[in-house]
Amino acid sequence: MSAYDHFAAWGQTVLTSLGFLGTVIGVSLAVGGLRDAMLEQDPTSLIVGLSTAFDTTFLGLVGAIQYLVLRQLTSET
């Protein structure tokens, strides 16, 4: 395994993990603000938490997919 391939595999894992961590944090923020949002009838805090969840999932997966494609393009056959 080349040094780049090792780094790219590590990068894929880190980006996927960070995306998942952001998802958990975002959903946790949304659920944590659920009571107040229902009392105030204002979903802003829910939307912010879910936005964080979706954005971090998207960014983590896009980064991991880029590493995957680069690994495939540069792999020694």
C-alpha positions in Angstrom: 0.0 0.0 0.0 1.5 3.3 -1.0 1.8 6.2 1.4 -0.9 8.2 -0.6 -3.3 5.2 -0.5 -2.7 4.8 3.3 -3.4 8.6 3.8 -6.5 8.5 1.5 -7.9 5.5 3.4 -7.3 7.3 6.7 -8.9 10.5 5.2 -12.0 8.6 4.1 -12.5 7.2 7.6 -12.0 10.6 9.3 -14.4 12.4 7.0 -17.0 9.8 7.3 -16.7 9.8 11.0 -16.8 13.6 11.2 -19.9 13.6 9.0 -21.6 11.1 11.3 -20.6 13.0 14.4 -22.0 16.2 13.0 -25.2 14.3 12.3 -25.5 13.1 15.8 -24.8 16.6 17.2 -27.3 18.2 14.8 -30.1 15.8 15.6 -29.3 16.2 19.3 -29.6 20.0 19.0 -32.9 19.6 17.2 -34.3 17.2 19.7 -33.0 19.3 22.6 -34.9 22.4 21.3 -38.1 20.5 20.5 -39.9 21.4 23.7 -39.2 25.2 23.4 -40.0 25.1 19.7 -43.4 23.5 20.5 -44.1 26.0 23.3 -43.2 29.0 21.2 -44.6 27.5 18.0 -41.3 28.5 16.3 -39.4 25.8 14.5 -36.2 27.8 14.0 -34.1 25.9 16.6 -35.3 22.6 15.0 -34.3 23.8 11.6 -30.9 24.9 12.7 -30.2 21.5 14.3 -31.4 19.5 11.4 -29.5 21.8 9.0 -26.3 21.1 10.9 -27.1 17.4 10.7 -27.7 17.3 7.0 -24.9 19.7 6.1 -22.2 17.7 8.0 -23.5 14.4 6.6 -23.3 15.8 3.1 -19.8 17.3 3.5 -18.4 14.2 5.2 -19.7 11.9 2.5 -18.7 14.1 -0.4 -15.2 14.3 1.0 -15.0 10.6 1.6 -16.3 9.9 -1.9 -13.6 12.2 -3.4 -10.9 10.2 -1.6 -12.5 7.0 -2.7 -12.4 8.1 -6.4 -8.9 9.4 -6.1 -7.8 6.1 -4.5 -9.3 4.2 -7.4 -7.7 6.4 -10.0 -4.3 6.2 -8.5 -4.4 2.6 -7.4 -1.7 0.3 -8.7 -3.3 -2.6 -10.7 
